[in-house]
C-alpha cells in the first residue's frame, strides 16, 4: 500500500463500522460490573464514560434530530470548549444515569442503525465540506467523518477498554482498513524523509511515506503507533534503520481520531 490510499467506499465503510461495532459489543459483554468503573487512557473517562460517548455518537448518527440538538448546544458551549469536546460532554450528559446494562442494550440497537443511516447518506451530503469548527483537517467532508473517523473511533475505544481491563483486544478482519486509513492520513502530513513504515500486529502491513526512494525504515506495532498518533500517552517501541530523522518525525506526528 502507498500514500495513494483513498477513503473506503460507503459499502466497505459500512462493513468496517459493523465489524468493529460487533467486536466492541463482544468485549463489553465480558466485563464485570467493577470493570465498567475502571479509568481509561481517555482523560477523566472511565470505561462507562467511553461507552456512553460511543453510544451518544451512534445516537447522533441514527437520529438526525439528536445531532441537530447537540450541535446547537455545542455551539453555545464552544466559547469555553472545542466543539468536539462540547459534543462529547453532551453525549455523556444524556446518559448520566444509564446503567452499564442499559448502555450496552442501547449501543446494540443504535450502532447498526447508525451504520445503515451513514451508508445511505446521499452523495450531495457526503461530498459537502465540514466546517472548521468540526476540528478535522481542512477540506474534510462528511464522507470522511462517517466512513473514516467514526469506525476509527470505535476501534480505538475498543483498544482503550481492552487496555483498561487488562484484556487482549480481539483481532478483526476489518481493523486492517482502520489502520490503513490512519496511515493514509499520516501520509498527508508527513514532513520527514522518504520512509518505509512496517507495522506489525493488528492491521499489519507495509507502507511508503513521502516521495522518493526510502532513506529510512521504521518498524513498530500498529496499535501502539496508532495510539501515539492519536495523542494518547506513551510511544511505540520503534526500530529505525537509516535516517533517524524519520523516527523523530513519526513520534511528533498526530492524526485525527
C-alpha positions, -999 to +999 in steps of 0.1 A: +000+000+000+011+035-007+002+071+000-024+069-028-048+052-004-084+065-007-112+066+018-133+034+020-163+032-003-196+035+015-204-002+014-169-012+027-171+016+053-204+001+064-188-034+067-159-019+087-183+000+110-204-031+117-173-053+122-157-030+147-191-024+165-196-062+168-161-066+183-168-038+208-201-053+219-185-087+223-158-071+246-184-052+266-205-083+273-174-099+290-170-070+315-178-074+352-196-045+370-164-032+387-146-031+353-171-005+340-157+019+366-120+015+357-101+045+344-091+046+307-064+064+288-090+089+278-085+118+302-111+116+331-131+089+314-140+055+329-149+025+308-185+035+313-179+071+301-162+057+269-192+035+262-216+064+269-196+086+244-197+059+217-234+053+223-240+090+220-222+092+187-243+063+174-275+081+186-264+112+166-259+090+136-292+072+139-313+102+148-305+135+130-327+154+154-303+144+182-273+156+162-290+189+154-298+194+191-263+186+202-247+208+176-269+238+187-260+233+223-223+227+215-221+260+196-232+277+228-206+259+248-178+265+222-168+297+240-150+276+266-148+242+249-138+230+214-170+219+195-159+182+196-154+184+233-187+200+238-204+173+218-186+146+239-198+163+270-234+163+258-232+126+249-222+118+284-248+141+300-276+124+280-266+091+297-255+103+331-279+079+349-278+049+325-265+016+339-239-005+321-266-029+311-287-001+297-258+014+278-249-020+263-285-026+252-288+009+237-255+006+218-265-028+204-296-012+189-283+022+179-249+011+164-264-009+135-290+018+128-263+045+127-241+024+103-271+019+080-280+056+081-245+067+073-243+043+044-275+058+030-263+094+030-268+109-004-237+118-024-245+155-022-243+154+016-213+131+016-193+154-006-201+185+015-171+201+033-173+201+071-169+235+089-136+242+106-154+240+139-157+202+134-120+200+144-110+178+114-083+186+088-092+214+064-112+202+034-127+172+053-160+161+040-190+143+056-178+112+039-145+114+057-164+118+090-188+089+085-166+065+066-133+070+083-135+088+116-165+070+132-152+034+126-117+046+137-132+060+169-150+027+177-118+007+170-096+029+192-121+030+221-122-008+220-085-008+224-089+017+253-113-006+271-092-037+265-062-019+280-082-006+309-095-041+318-063-060+311-077-079+281-061-087+248-081-070+221-096-094+196-082-094+161-109-085+135-110-088+097-119-051+094-092-034+116-067-035+087-090-010+070-089+012+101-051+012+103-048+018+066-069+049+069-048+061+098-016+057+077-034+074+048-039+105+069-003+103+081+010+104+045-009+137+041+011+154+068+044+136+066+073+160+065+101+135+072+124+118+048+110+092+024+104+062+047+092+027+046+068+021+076+064-015+086+036-021+112+031-054+129+003-070+149-033-058+144-037-044+109-001-053+100+012-040+066+039-021+049+037+015+035+057+042+019+058+077+034+069+106+014+082+109-022+113+093-035+135+063-026+133+054+011+160+068+033+148+050+064+128+020+075+107+022+107+092-009+123+067-007+151+035-022+165+004-010+146-018-005+177+008+014+197+017+035+167-020+045+162-023+052+199+006+076+197-007+092+165-040+098+184-022+118+211-026+091+238+002+089+264+031+067+255+052+059+225+057+027+205+089+008+205+104+017+171+132+000+153+148+026+129+172+017+101+187+046+082+179+083+087+169+088+124+150+120+115+122+097+103+117+083+138+116+118+152+090+129+127+069+099+133+069+105+171+059+141+166+031+134+141-006+134+151-037+122+132-073+130+139-093+103+158 
